[in-house]
Amino acid sequence: MSEYDNIRVGKLVLKGEKQKGKKRKHKSKKVEDVPKQDIDSMKHGNWWKINKIEEVTGPVAIEFGNHCYVKALDNGLFTLGPPHNEGEGPSPEEILTGVSINERKVAFKSGYNKYLRVEKDGMVTGRSDAIGAMEQWEPAFQDGKIALQGYNDCFMSVDDEDDAIVAKDRKAGSNHVVNIRSQTVKQDNPLKDEPVEEQGSIKQIEVNYVKKFQKFQDKKMRISKEDVKELEKAKEKGEFHEKLLDRRSKMKADRYCK
């Protein structure tokens, strides 16, 4: 082996030139790591896709296709608005207000404070001041898709000739599939994993357990009059449920007490 083979070859550094340190590669969050629903909402200006009827409340937008929303006109009619760029949400005239009626039906109010209804000819209009049978819509959820059925048992769609919003077809097809989007902030219950009886203040928890276990032969609920501070101390010591049972046993009205 020649002497040249033992020489470590490096980068040529000119006189007066500072040698740059090696760049550290920072691990960036991959797109794959972001939940699909979050990516979808970001593409629509943080308007997320509704998946349950109880979420149809407050500001909503009805999307046909991709980035095209139902748009209210000042004459009480509706049309399909122009496509938005990725990252944009609906325009003000494309924002409706969702109103819950019952566990199956909802209503929509336009920015002109008029409720959407289906006319006899199948046209969808926004000229009603109150909610009646004709202003009620039933979202049909199936396989992650939604179609909106009007009072006439027909599904909302876009007319091919003039982009007007109509409800004329009794069978739902691909042209009836919509996305109902919302910008309402989702509220997560921090106690959702806790038993129902143990949600609330210490005093409320005791009432919850009394309601669950106490016999109501005389229709009178008996709650211990002892200080609830005893329960707070018992909870810190890990003796909370034993203390609750003891307090109920003293009232002699519990089917699981002595």
C-alpha positions in Angstrom: 0.0 0.0 0.0 1.5 3.4 -1.0 1.8 6.3 1.5 -0.8 8.2 -0.4 -3.4 5.6 0.5 -2.9 6.5 4.2 -3.6 10.2 3.6 -7.2 11.3 4.6 -8.7 13.2 1.7 -10.8 16.2 2.9 -12.5 19.2 1.4 -10.2 21.9 0.1 -10.2 25.0 2.4 -8.9 28.2 0.9 -6.9 30.6 3.1 -9.2 33.1 4.9 -12.2 30.9 4.3 -14.0 29.7 7.5 -14.8 26.0 7.6 -18.5 25.5 7.9 -19.9 23.1 10.5 -22.0 20.2 9.5 -25.7 21.0 9.2 -27.8 19.0 11.5 -30.9 17.4 10.0 -34.0 18.2 12.0 -36.7 15.7 12.0 -39.8 17.4 10.6 -43.2 16.1 11.2 -44.3 14.0 8.2 -47.6 14.6 6.6 -48.4 10.9 7.2 -48.2 11.6 11.0 -51.1 14.1 10.8 -54.6 12.6 11.1 -56.4 12.5 7.8 -59.3 14.5 9.2 -56.9 17.3 10.3 -55.3 17.4 6.8 -58.8 17.6 5.3 -59.9 20.5 7.5 -56.7 22.4 6.8 -57.3 22.1 3.1 -60.7 23.7 3.7 -59.7 26.6 5.9 -60.1 24.6 9.1 -63.7 23.7 8.3 -64.0 20.1 9.4 -66.2 17.4 8.0 -69.3 16.5 10.1 -69.9 12.8 10.7 -72.9 12.8 13.2 -76.2 14.6 13.1 -75.7 16.2 16.5 -72.7 18.1 15.0 -75.0 19.9 12.6 -75.4 23.0 14.7 -74.0 26.6 14.4 -72.1 27.8 11.4 -72.0 25.1 8.7 -71.5 24.9 4.9 -72.8 22.3 2.4 -70.1 21.2 0.0 -70.6 19.5 -3.3 -67.6 17.9 -5.0 -64.4 19.6 -3.7 -64.2 23.2 -2.4 -67.6 24.2 -3.9 -70.4 25.2 -1.5 -74.1 26.0 -1.7 -74.4 29.7 -2.0 -77.4 31.9 -1.0 -78.6 34.5 -3.5 -80.4 37.7 -2.5 -83.5 36.6 -4.4 -84.1 33.6 -2.1 -82.6 31.0 -4.4 -79.4 28.9 -4.1 -76.7 28.1 -6.5 -73.4 26.2 -6.4 -70.6 28.7 -5.7 -67.3 28.8 -7.6 -64.5 26.5 -6.5 -62.2 27.8 -3.7 -58.4 27.4 -3.6 -57.0 24.8 -1.3 -56.7 26.2 2.2 -59.7 28.5 1.8 -63.0 28.1 3.6 -66.5 29.1 2.4 -67.4 32.7 1.6 -69.8 34.5 3.9 -72.8 33.9 1.5 -72.0 30.2 1.6 -72.2 29.9 5.4 -75.4 28.6 6.8 -76.6 28.1 10.4 -77.5 24.5 11.3 -80.4 24.0 13.7 -81.1 20.7 15.5 -84.8 19.7 15.4 -84.6 16.2 16.8 -82.4 13.1 16.6 -83.2 12.6 12.9 -83.8 16.1 11.4 -82.2 19.5 11.1 -82.9 22.8 9.5 -80.6 25.3 7.8 -80.8 29.1 7.9 -79.1 31.3 5.3 -77.2 34.5 6.0 -80.4 36.4 5.1 -82.1 34.8 8.2 -84.4 32.6 6.1 -84.8 28.9 6.4 -84.1 26.5 3.5 -87.1 24.6 2.2 -88.2 22.5 -0.8 -90.8 24.0 -3.1 -93.4 21.9 -4.9 -91.4 22.0 -8.1 -88.3 20.7 -6.3 -86.4 24.0 -6.1 -84.6 24.7 -2.9 -85.3 28.3 -1.6 -84.6 30.4 1.4 -87.6 32.5 2.1 -89.2 31.0 5.2 -89.2 32.9 8.5 -89.9 29.9 10.6 -89.4 26.1 10.7 -92.2 23.9 9.4 -92.4 20.5 7.8 -91.1 21.9 4.5 -88.0 23.4 6.1 -86.8 20.1 7.7 -84.0 18.0 6.3 -82.9 14.5 7.2 -79.1 13.8 6.8 -78.7 10.2 5.5 -75.3 8.8 6.7 -74.0 5.7 5.0 -70.4 4.4 4.5 -68.9 7.8 5.5 -71.1 9.6 3.0 -73.9 12.1 3.5 -77.0 13.0 1.4 -79.7 15.5 2.5 -83.3 14.4 2.1 -86.0 17.0 2.0 -89.6 16.8 3.2 -90.6 15.5 -0.3 -88.4 12.5 0.2 -86.1 13.8 -2.5 -82.3 14.4 -2.1 -80.5 17.7 -2.5 -78.4 18.0 -5.7 -77.2 20.6 -8.2 -79.1 21.1 -11.4 -76.9 20.4 -14.4 -78.2 23.3 -16.5 -77.9 26.3 -14.3 -76.2 25.1 -11.1 -79.4 25.7 -9.1 -79.8 23.8 -5.8 -82.8 21.4 -6.1 -84.3 18.3 -4.5 -86.0 16.3 -7.2 -84.6 12.7 -7.0 -86.0 10.1 -4.7 -82.9 7.9 -5.0 -79.5 9.1 -3.9 -76.5 8.7 -6.3 -73.0 10.1 -6.4 -74.3 13.5 -7.4 -76.3 13.7 -4.2 -73.3 13.2 -1.9 -72.4 16.2 0.2 -70.0 17.2 2.9 -71.5 19.3 5.7 -68.6 21.3 7.2 -68.4 23.1 10.5 -66.1 25.6 12.1 -67.5 25.1 15.6 -64.7 24.2 18.1 -65.2 20.7 19.4 -65.5 20.5 23.1 -63.9 17.4 24.7 -65.2 16.3 28.0 -62.2 15.7 30.3 -64.3 13.3 32.4 -65.6 11.3 29.4 -63.6 8.2 30.7 -64.9 8.6 34.2 -68.1 6.7 35.4 -71.2 8.9 35.1 -71.7 8.7 38.9 -68.2 10.2 39.5 -68.7 13.3 37.3 -69.1 16.6 39.2 -68.2 18.0 42.6 -67.7 15.8 45.7 -71.2 16.7 46.9 -72.7 15.9 43.5 -70.9 12.5 43.4 -72.4 11.6 46.7 -75.9 12.5 45.4 -75.2 10.5 42.2 -74.4 7.3 44.2 -77.4 7.8 46.5 -79.7 8.0 43.4 -78.1 4.9 42.1 -78.3 2.7 45.2 -80.9 4.1 47.5 -84.4 2.7 47.8 -87.1 5.1 47.3 -90.1 3.4 49.0 -91.3 6.7 50.5 -90.0 8.7 47.5 -87.6 10.6 49.7 -83.9 10.8 49.0 -81.8 10.7 52.1 -78.4 12.5 51.9 -75.9 12.4 54.7 -75.7 15.8 56.6 -72.1 15.2 57.6 -69.4 17.5 56.3 -68.3 16.7 52.7 -64.7 17.6 53.8 -64.6 14.0 55.2 -65.1 12.7 51.7 -62.4 15.0 50.3 -59.9 13.5 52.9 -61.1 10.0 52.2 -60.5 10.5 48.4 -56.9 11.6 49.1 -56.4 8.5 51.2 -57.9 6.2 48.6 -60.9 5.4 50.8 -63.5 7.4 48.9 -66.0 4.7 48.0 -65.7 3.1 51.5 -66.6 6.4 53.1 -69.5 6.9 50.7 -70.9 3.5 51.7 -70.4 4.2 55.4 -72.3 7.5 55.0 -75.2 5.8 53.1 -75.3 3.0 55.7 -76.0 5.5 58.4 -79.1 6.7 56.6 -80.3 3.0 56.6 -81.9 3.4 53.2 -79.5 1.7 50.9 -80.0 -1.8 49.4 -76.2 -2.5 49.5 -75.7 -1.1 53.0 -75.9 -2.9 56.3 
